[in-house]
Amino acid sequence: MKRRLLTLLITAIVAAGCLTATAANKYVDRLPHSSRRPEQFSREELMQRMNDTGLHHIEGVWRFTADGTEIAIMRPNGEGDGVDYYEIILLHASNRALRPGTVIGVANPAAKKGYYEARLYTRSTGSLLFAPKKFNLKSEDDDTRIIFEAKKSAFSVNLWRLLPYMWRYSVHKNQDSKSVAGCVRIYPAPLPPLEPIYL
């Protein structure tokens, strides 16, 4: 009897843990394994939707500072189920094979203000995007900039530990300085503007 009760209790705990993990990842894990080709896309319609909707802090049009790629971040039409999540939509890229209107990622708010969990495609072949990975997004400077940081795995393997003992301290891995990738807001235009306007 005790053994049966213990088995039932363990099963209930495991099931509750699975349900909690599923609920926590429900929105960020909506991104398929590869991108879907957009049926029809109009930048004008998207901008009109933004004008007609009360925008959240992260919503708007953003430009990557490294290569000029433009994206829109906004809630999908008529979805959300009471919890907000956002689609990250490609508007313009230097790679002409990538089609405007392609959903390149999804994000949902984290518990801490100004932080978001996201899942973004990291590779492309022609117009197809694939290999989604998790990122942390951080809003800075009064919501005028977003910093993208790749989420690291909880576990890593240090191959240097496999070398003989005498080599462990004479061989060191070089540490690259942490790069900062991110976007600046271009719509709605931030006040004051990001750069001074000369008359």
Accessible surface in RSA format (square Angstrom, percent):
REM  Atomic radii and reference values for relative SASA: ProtOr
REM  Chains: A
REM  Algorithm: Lee & Richards
REM  Probe-radius: 1.40
REM  Slices: 20
REM RES _ NUM      All-atoms   Total-Side   Main-Chain    Non-polar    All polar
REM                ABS   REL    ABS   REL    ABS   REL    ABS   REL    ABS   REL
RES MET A   1   188.04  97.4 142.73  94.5  45.31 107.9 127.23 108.2  60.81  80.6
RES LYS A   2   179.76  87.7 172.63 105.9   7.14  17.0 116.96 105.3  62.81  66.9
RES ARG A   3   200.95  84.4 194.13  99.0   6.82  16.2  71.11  97.2 129.85  78.7
RES ARG A   4   189.13  79.4 182.14  92.9   6.98  16.6  60.28  82.4 128.85  78.1
RES LEU A   5   113.11  63.0 110.12  78.8   2.99   7.5 112.64  79.1   0.48   1.3
RES LEU A   6   103.20  57.5  99.79  71.4   3.40   8.6 102.54  72.0   0.66   1.8
RES THR A   7    81.42  57.9  78.64  79.7   2.78   6.6  62.66  84.2  18.76  28.4
RES LEU A   8   118.71  66.1 116.11  83.1   2.60   6.5 118.40  83.1   0.32   0.9
RES LEU A   9   100.44  55.9  97.22  69.5   3.22   8.1 100.17  70.4   0.27   0.7
RES ILE A  10    94.53  53.8  94.12  70.1   0.41   1.0  94.53  68.1   0.00   0.0
RES THR A  11    79.70  56.7  75.16  76.2   4.54  10.8  62.57  84.0  17.13  25.9
RES ALA A  12    56.04  51.5  44.29  68.4  11.74  26.7  51.78  72.9   4.25  11.3
RES ILE A  13   110.62  62.9 104.78  78.1   5.83  14.1 107.72  77.6   2.90   7.9
RES VAL A  14    90.06  59.3  83.45  75.6   6.60  15.9  89.20  77.5   0.86   2.3
RES ALA A  15    48.75  44.8  41.50  64.0   7.25  16.5  48.22  67.9   0.52   1.4
RES ALA A  16    55.71  51.2  50.41  77.8   5.30  12.0  54.47  76.7   1.24   3.3
RES GLY A  17    41.01  50.6   0.00   N/A  41.01  50.6  34.95  95.9   6.06  13.6
RES CYS A  18    74.65  56.5  67.82  75.6   6.82  16.0  27.90  70.7  46.74  50.4
RES LEU A  19   128.66  71.7 124.72  89.2   3.94   9.9 125.11  87.9   3.56   9.6
RES THR A  20    93.68  66.6  87.48  88.7   6.21  14.8  68.70  92.3  24.98  37.8
RES ALA A  21    52.57  48.3  45.46  70.2   7.11  16.2  52.09  73.3   0.49   1.3
RES THR A  22    90.72  64.5  82.47  83.6   8.25  19.7  66.74  89.6  23.98  36.2
RES ALA A  23    67.53  62.1  51.58  79.6  15.96  36.3  55.76  78.5  11.78  31.2
RES ALA A  24    66.67  61.3  41.86  64.6  24.80  56.4  54.44  76.7  12.22  32.4
RES ASN A  25    52.50  36.2  52.14  50.4   0.36   0.9   4.56  11.0  47.94  46.3
RES LYS A  26   102.66  50.1  91.00  55.8  11.66  27.8  57.94  52.2  44.71  47.6
RES TYR A  27    21.15   9.9  20.62  11.7   0.54   1.4  15.70  11.8   5.45   6.7
RES VAL A  28     4.64   3.1   4.43   4.0   0.21   0.5   4.64   4.0   0.00   0.0
RES ASP A  29    64.18  45.0  42.76  42.6  21.42  50.6  25.47  59.9  38.71  38.6
RES ARG A  30    83.62  35.1  57.23  29.2  26.39  62.8  37.81  51.7  45.81  27.8
RES LEU A  31    12.07   6.7   1.34   1.0  10.74  27.0   1.83   1.3  10.25  27.6
RES PRO A  32    42.64  31.1  31.04  28.3  11.60  42.2  42.64  35.2   0.00   0.0
RES HIS A  33   154.83  84.6 149.33 103.8   5.49  14.1 105.64 108.9  49.18  57.2
RES SER A  34    43.69  36.9  40.89  54.6   2.80   6.4  10.05  21.4  33.64  47.1
RES SER A  35    12.44  10.5   2.86   3.8   9.58  22.1   0.98   2.1  11.46  16.1
RES ARG A  36   178.37  74.9 164.67  83.9  13.70  32.6  69.33  94.8 109.04  66.1
RES ARG A  37   168.11  70.6 144.18  73.5  23.93  57.0  58.13  79.4 109.98  66.7
RES PRO A  38    33.67  24.5  12.42  11.3  21.25  77.2  23.00  19.0  10.68  66.4
RES GLU A  39   171.15  98.3 137.63 104.1  33.53  79.8  64.02 123.8 107.13  87.5
RES GLN A  40   174.29  97.5 142.75 104.3  31.55  75.1  51.57 109.8 122.72  93.1
RES PHE A  41    71.53  35.8  31.94  19.8  39.58 103.0  36.39  22.1  35.14 100.6
RES SER A  42    36.17  30.6  26.56  35.4   9.61  22.1  23.58  50.2  12.58  17.6
RES ARG A  43    84.22  35.4  80.66  41.1   3.56   8.5  37.04  50.6  47.18  28.6
RES GLU A  44   131.74  75.6 123.43  93.4   8.32  19.8  69.51 134.4  62.23  50.8
RES GLU A  45   125.63  72.1 120.70  91.3   4.93  11.7  44.68  86.4  80.95  66.1
RES LEU A  46     9.46   5.3   6.31   4.5   3.16   7.9   8.78   6.2   0.68   1.8
RES MET A  47    42.18  21.8  42.18  27.9   0.00   0.0  42.18  35.9   0.00   0.0
RES GLN A  48    96.17  53.8  95.18  69.6   0.98   2.3  37.32  79.4  58.85  44.6
RES ARG A  49    75.19  31.6  73.11  37.3   2.08   4.9  40.90  55.9  34.29  20.8
RES MET A  50     2.84   1.5   0.00   0.0   2.84   6.8   0.00   0.0   2.84   3.8
RES ASN A  51    90.69  62.5  56.90  55.0  33.79  81.4  20.25  48.7  70.43  68.1
RES ASP A  52   108.01  75.7  68.26  67.9  39.75  94.0  33.11  77.9  74.90  74.7
RES THR A  53    61.52  43.8  49.04  49.7  12.48  29.7  38.85  52.2  22.67  34.3
RES GLY A  54    62.76  77.4   0.00   N/A  62.76  77.4  44.18 121.2  18.58  41.6
RES LEU A  55    54.14  30.2  20.88  14.9  33.27  83.6  20.88  14.7  33.27  89.5
RES HIS A  56    58.25  31.8  49.41  34.3   8.84  22.6  32.64  33.6  25.61  29.8
RES HIS A  57   116.90  63.9 107.42  74.7   9.49  24.3  82.06  84.6  34.84  40.5
RES ILE A  58     3.05   1.7   0.66   0.5   2.39   5.8   3.05   2.2   0.00   0.0
RES GLU A  59     2.86   1.6   2.28   1.7   0.58   1.4   0.00   0.0   2.86   2.3
RES GLY A  60     0.00   0.0   0.00   N/A   0.00   0.0   0.00   0.0   0.00   0.0
RES VAL A  61     0.97   0.6   0.97   0.9   0.00   0.0   0.97   0.8   0.00   0.0
RES TRP A  62     0.87   0.4   0.87   0.4   0.00   0.0   0.87   0.5   0.00   0.0
RES ARG A  63    91.29  38.3  91.29  46.5   0.00   0.0  22.15  30.3  69.13  41.9
RES PHE A  64    42.83  21.4  42.40  26.3   0.43   1.1  42.40  25.7   0.43   1.2
RES THR A  65    92.39  65.7  58.99  59.8  33.39  79.6  45.81  61.5  46.57  70.4
RES ALA A  66   102.07  93.8  59.57  91.9  42.50  96.7  70.11  98.7  31.96  84.7
RES ASP A  67    85.35  59.8  58.16  57.9  27.19  64.3  36.24  85.3  49.11  49.0
RES GLY A  68    25.34  31.2   0.00   N/A  25.34  31.2  19.64  53.9   5.70  12.8
RES THR A  69    16.77  11.9  16.77  17.0   0.00   0.0  12.29  16.5   4.48   6.8
RES GLU A  70    20.33  11.7  20.33  15.4   0.00   0.0   0.00   0.0  20.33  16.6
RES ILE A  71     0.24   0.1   0.24   0.2   0.00   0.0   0.24   0.2   0.00   0.0
RES ALA A  72     0.00   0.0   0.00   0.0   0.00   0.0   0.00   0.0   0.00   0.0
RES ILE A  73     0.00   0.0   0.00   0.0   0.00   0.0   0.00   0.0   0.00   0.0
RES MET A  74     6.69   3.5   6.52   4.3   0.17   0.4   6.52   5.5   0.17   0.2
RES ARG A  75    54.85  23.0  52.14  26.6   2.71   6.5  18.75  25.6  36.11  21.9
RES PRO A  76    12.99   9.5   4.94   4.5   8.05  29.3   7.39   6.1   5.60  34.8
RES ASN A  77   107.57  74.2  89.52  86.5  18.04  43.4  31.36  75.5  76.20  73.7
RES GLY A  78    91.55 112.9   0.00   N/A  91.55 112.9  47.46 130.3  44.09  98.7
RES GLU A  79    98.89  56.8  73.50  55.6  25.39  60.4  28.90  55.9  69.99  57.1
RES GLY A  80     7.92   9.8   0.00   N/A   7.92   9.8   7.58  20.8   0.34   0.8
RES ASP A  81   105.45  73.9  63.91  63.6  41.54  98.2  34.43  81.0  71.02  70.8
RES GLY A  82    87.65 108.1   0.00   N/A  87.65 108.1  45.02 123.5  42.64  95.5
RES VAL A  83    75.48  49.7  72.30  65.5   3.18   7.7  75.25  65.4   0.23   0.6
RES ASP A  84    56.01  39.2  51.46  51.2   4.55  10.7   2.90   6.8  53.10  53.0
RES TYR A  85     8.62   4.0   7.86   4.5   0.76   2.0   1.30   1.0   7.32   9.0
RES TYR A  86     6.28   2.9   6.28   3.6   0.00   0.0   0.00   0.0   6.28   7.7
RES GLU A  87    43.02  24.7  43.02  32.5   0.00   0.0   0.28   0.5  42.74  34.9
RES ILE A  88     0.62   0.4   0.62   0.5   0.00   0.0   0.62   0.4   0.00   0.0
RES ILE A  89    13.09   7.4  13.09   9.8   0.00   0.0  13.09   9.4   0.00   0.0
RES LEU A  90     4.59   2.6   4.59   3.3   0.00   0.0   4.59   3.2   0.00   0.0
RES LEU A  91     8.77   4.9   0.00   0.0   8.77  22.0   0.04   0.0   8.73  23.5
RES HIS A  92    98.19  53.7  95.20  66.2   2.99   7.6  53.89  55.5  44.30  51.5
RES ALA A  93    15.26  14.0   4.30   6.6  10.96  24.9   4.30   6.1  10.96  29.0
RES SER A  94    83.58  70.6  54.23  72.4  29.35  67.6  42.52  90.6  41.05  57.5
RES ASN A  95    66.36  45.8  57.01  55.1   9.35  22.5  28.75  69.2  37.61  36.4
RES ARG A  96   230.02  96.6 197.95 100.9  32.08  76.4  76.03 103.9 153.99  93.3
RES ALA A  97    45.50  41.8  27.37  42.2  18.13  41.2  39.64  55.8   5.85  15.5
RES LEU A  98    29.15  16.2  23.08  16.5   6.08  15.3  23.21  16.3   5.95  16.0
RES ARG A  99    99.26  41.7  98.23  50.1   1.03   2.5  17.85  24.4  81.40  49.3
RES PRO A 100    67.95  49.5  63.53  57.9   4.42  16.1  63.53  52.5   4.42  27.5
RES GLY A 101    11.08  13.7   0.00   N/A  11.08  13.7   0.08   0.2  11.00  24.6
RES THR A 102     5.17   3.7   4.73   4.8   0.44   1.0   2.87   3.8   2.30   3.5
RES VAL A 103    46.53  30.6  42.52  38.5   4.02   9.7  42.52  36.9   4.02  10.9
RES ILE A 104    26.48  15.1  26.32  19.6   0.16   0.4  26.32  19.0   0.16   0.4
RES GLY A 105     0.00   0.0   0.00   N/A   0.00   0.0   0.00   0.0   0.00   0.0
RES VAL A 106     6.67   4.4   6.67   6.0   0.00   0.0   6.67   5.8   0.00   0.0
RES ALA A 107     0.26   0.2   0.00   0.0   0.26   0.6   0.13   0.2   0.13   0.3
RES ASN A 108    15.34  10.6  15.34  14.8   0.00   0.0   0.99   2.4  14.35  13.9
RES PRO A 109    57.63  42.0  43.32  39.5  14.31  52.0  43.32  35.8  14.31  88.9
RES ALA A 110    35.80  32.9  17.68  27.3  18.12  41.2  23.71  33.4  12.09  32.0
RES ALA A 111   119.35 109.7  69.29 106.9  50.06 113.9  82.04 115.5  37.31  98.8
RES LYS A 112   136.86  66.8 128.12  78.6   8.74  20.8  89.53  80.6  47.33  50.4
RES LYS A 113   184.23  89.9 158.35  97.2  25.87  61.6 111.68 100.5  72.54  77.3
RES GLY A 114    20.66  25.5   0.00   N/A  20.66  25.5  14.03  38.5   6.63  14.8
RES TYR A 115    66.23  30.9  64.57  36.7   1.66   4.3  46.65  35.1  19.58  24.1
RES TYR A 116    20.11   9.4  17.93  10.2   2.19   5.7   3.45   2.6  16.67  20.5
RES GLU A 117    59.55  34.2  59.55  45.1   0.00   0.0  11.76  22.7  47.79  39.0
RES ALA A 118     0.91   0.8   0.00   0.0   0.91   2.1   0.00   0.0   0.91   2.4
RES ARG A 119    49.68  20.9  49.68  25.3   0.00   0.0   0.31   0.4  49.36  29.9
RES LEU A 120    16.72   9.3  16.72  12.0   0.00   0.0  16.72  11.7   0.00   0.0
RES TYR A 121    22.57  10.5   1.72   1.0  20.85  54.3   0.66   0.5  21.91  27.0
RES THR A 122    57.34  40.8  22.07  22.4  35.28  84.1  30.39  40.8  26.95  40.7
RES ARG A 123   149.99  63.0 141.09  71.9   8.90  21.2  33.87  46.3 116.12  70.4
RES SER A 124    51.86  43.8  24.17  32.3  27.69  63.8   3.07   6.5  48.79  68.3
RES THR A 125    91.63  65.2  82.27  83.4   9.35  22.3  70.85  95.2  20.77  31.4
RES GLY A 126    47.14  58.1   0.00   N/A  47.14  58.1  33.59  92.2  13.54  30.3
RES SER A 127    49.68  42.0  36.19  48.3  13.50  31.1   6.71  14.3  42.97  60.2
RES LEU A 128    81.69  45.5  79.47  56.9   2.21   5.6  81.42  57.2   0.26   0.7
RES LEU A 129    14.26   7.9  14.26  10.2   0.00   0.0  14.26  10.0   0.00   0.0
RES PHE A 130    65.44  32.7  65.44  40.5   0.00   0.0  65.44  39.7   0.00   0.0
RES ALA A 131    30.13  27.7  16.17  25.0  13.96  31.7  28.10  39.6   2.02   5.4
RES PRO A 132    22.83  16.6  10.44   9.5  12.39  45.0  10.44   8.6  12.39  77.0
RES LYS A 133   115.99  56.6 111.88  68.6   4.11   9.8  66.89  60.2  49.10  52.3
RES LYS A 134    68.36  33.4  62.53  38.4   5.84  13.9  33.17  29.9  35.19  37.5
RES PHE A 135    34.22  17.1  33.66  20.8   0.56   1.5  33.66  20.4   0.56   1.6
RES ASN A 136    52.78  36.4  52.07  50.3   0.71   1.7  12.91  31.1  39.86  38.5
RES LEU A 137     0.07   0.0   0.07   0.0   0.00   0.0   0.07   0.0   0.00   0.0
RES LYS A 138    71.21  34.7  71.21  43.7   0.00   0.0  29.13  26.2  42.08  44.8
RES SER A 139    20.72  17.5   5.34   7.1  15.38  35.4   3.47   7.4  17.25  24.2
RES GLU A 140    58.78  33.7  52.80  39.9   5.98  14.2  18.15  35.1  40.63  33.2
RES ASP A 141    90.06  63.1  68.72  68.4  21.35  50.5  25.03  58.9  65.04  64.9
RES ASP A 142   140.49  98.4 110.31 109.8  30.18  71.4  35.98  84.7 104.51 104.2
RES ASP A 143    37.18  26.0  35.93  35.8   1.25   2.9   7.29  17.2  29.89  29.8
RES THR A 144    16.65  11.8  16.65  16.9   0.00   0.0  14.67  19.7   1.98   3.0
RES ARG A 145    76.28  32.0  76.28  38.9   0.00   0.0  18.41  25.2  57.87  35.1
RES ILE A 146     1.95   1.1   1.81   1.4   0.14   0.3   1.81   1.3   0.14   0.4
RES ILE A 147    27.26  15.5  26.80  20.0   0.46   1.1  26.80  19.3   0.46   1.2
RES PHE A 148    16.62   8.3   8.51   5.3   8.11  21.1   8.51   5.2   8.11  23.2
RES GLU A 149    67.65  38.8  63.53  48.1   4.12   9.8  18.96  36.7  48.70  39.8
RES ALA A 150    69.03  63.5  50.06  77.3  18.96  43.1  50.06  70.5  18.96  50.2
RES LYS A 151    92.57  45.2  69.53  42.7  23.04  54.9  47.89  43.1  44.68  47.6
RES LYS A 152   190.02  92.7 161.94  99.4  28.08  66.9 110.29  99.3  79.73  84.9
RES SER A 153    90.72  76.7  57.61  76.9  33.11  76.3  48.68 103.7  42.04  58.9
RES ALA A 154    96.47  88.7  50.68  78.2  45.79 104.2  62.58  88.1  33.89  89.8
RES PHE A 155   177.24  88.7 164.07 101.6  13.17  34.3 167.56 101.6   9.68  27.7
RES SER A 156   110.10  93.0  74.49  99.4  35.62  82.0  44.91  95.6  65.19  91.3
RES VAL A 157   122.46  80.6  96.12  87.0  26.34  63.5  99.80  86.7  22.67  61.5
RES ASN A 158    75.86  52.3  63.93  61.8  11.94  28.7  26.81  64.5  49.06  47.4
RES LEU A 159   121.63  67.7 114.28  81.8   7.34  18.5 114.62  80.5   7.00  18.8
RES TRP A 160    93.25  37.4  92.92  45.0   0.33   0.8  89.27  47.6   3.98   6.5
RES ARG A 161   130.06  54.6 122.01  62.2   8.05  19.2  42.17  57.6  87.88  53.3
RES LEU A 162   143.33  79.8 112.49  80.5  30.84  77.5 116.12  81.5  27.22  73.2
RES LEU A 163    61.32  34.1  57.71  41.3   3.61   9.1  58.28  40.9   3.04   8.2
RES PRO A 164    81.10  59.1  68.36  62.3  12.73  46.3  80.96  66.8   0.14   0.9
RES TYR A 165   155.43  72.6 147.46  83.9   7.97  20.7 109.16  82.0  46.27  57.0
RES MET A 166   146.73  76.0 119.23  78.9  27.51  65.5  90.40  76.9  56.34  74.6
RES TRP A 167   117.83  47.3 117.62  56.9   0.21   0.5 105.69  56.4  12.14  19.7
RES ARG A 168    71.88  30.2  56.83  29.0  15.05  35.8   6.24   8.5  65.65  39.8
RES TYR A 169   148.47  69.3 138.56  78.8   9.91  25.8 105.09  79.0  43.38  53.5
RES SER A 170    76.74  64.8  42.09  56.2  34.65  79.8  49.28 104.9  27.46  38.5
RES VAL A 171    45.31  29.8  37.39  33.9   7.92  19.1  40.43  35.1   4.87  13.2
RES HIS A 172   136.62  74.7 110.71  77.0  25.91  66.3  78.12  80.5  58.49  68.1
RES LYS A 173   113.43  55.3  92.10  56.5  21.33  50.8  53.08  47.8  60.36  64.3
RES ASN A 174   144.36  99.6 117.18 113.2  27.19  65.5  30.21  72.7 114.16 110.3
RES GLN A 175   158.47  88.6 126.52  92.5  31.95  76.1  56.38 120.0 102.10  77.4
RES ASP A 176   134.74  94.4 107.32 106.8  27.42  64.8  34.07  80.2 100.67 100.4
RES SER A 177   106.44  89.9  80.25 107.1  26.20  60.3  55.94 119.1  50.50  70.8
RES LYS A 178   161.81  78.9 131.34  80.6  30.47  72.5  98.08  88.3  63.73  67.9
RES SER A 179   100.16  84.6  75.46 100.7  24.70  56.9  50.84 108.3  49.32  69.1
RES VAL A 180   108.86  71.6  75.97  68.8  32.89  79.2  77.20  67.1  31.66  85.9
RES ALA A 181    54.51  50.1  47.31  73.0   7.20  16.4  54.15  76.3   0.37   1.0
RES GLY A 182     8.92  11.0   0.00   N/A   8.92  11.0   4.69  12.9   4.23   9.5
RES CYS A 183     3.10   2.3   0.05   0.1   3.06   7.2   0.00   0.0   3.10   3.3
RES VAL A 184    20.64  13.6  20.64  18.7   0.00   0.0  20.64  17.9   0.00   0.0
RES ARG A 185    19.58   8.2  17.96   9.2   1.62   3.8   6.10   8.3  13.48   8.2
RES ILE A 186    50.28  28.6  30.40  22.7  19.88  47.9  34.01  24.5  16.27  44.2
RES TYR A 187    62.39  29.1  62.39  35.5   0.00   0.0  48.56  36.5  13.83  17.1
RES PRO A 188    54.03  39.4  52.57  47.9   1.47   5.3  52.91  43.7   1.12   7.0
RES ALA A 189    75.23  69.2  57.70  89.0  17.53  39.9  57.70  81.3  17.53  46.4
RES PRO A 190    19.05  13.9   8.77   8.0  10.28  37.4  16.67  13.8   2.38  14.8
RES LEU A 191   166.20  92.6 133.36  95.4  32.84  82.5 133.66  93.9  32.53  87.5
RES PRO A 192   114.29  83.3 105.31  96.0   8.98  32.6 108.98  90.0   5.30  33.0
RES PRO A 193    61.46  44.8  47.52  43.3  13.93  50.7  48.19  39.8  13.27  82.5
RES LEU A 194    54.76  30.5  28.55  20.4  26.21  65.9  31.69  22.3  23.08  62.1
RES GLU A 195   123.39  70.8 119.06  90.1   4.32  10.3  55.10 106.6  68.29  55.8
RES PRO A 196    87.74  63.9  67.12  61.2  20.62  75.0  76.31  63.0  11.43  71.0
RES ILE A 197   131.45  74.8 104.19  77.6  27.26  65.7 107.58  77.5  23.87  64.8
RES TYR A 198   186.61  87.1 158.46  90.2  28.15  73.2 127.23  95.6  59.38  73.2
RES LEU A 199   215.85 120.2 139.20  99.6  76.66 192.7 171.35 120.3  44.50 119.8
END  Absolute sums over single chains surface
CHAIN  1 A    14534.8      11844.1       2690.7       8593.1       5941.7
END  Absolute sums over all chains
TOTAL         14534.8      11844.1       2690.7       8593.1       5941.7
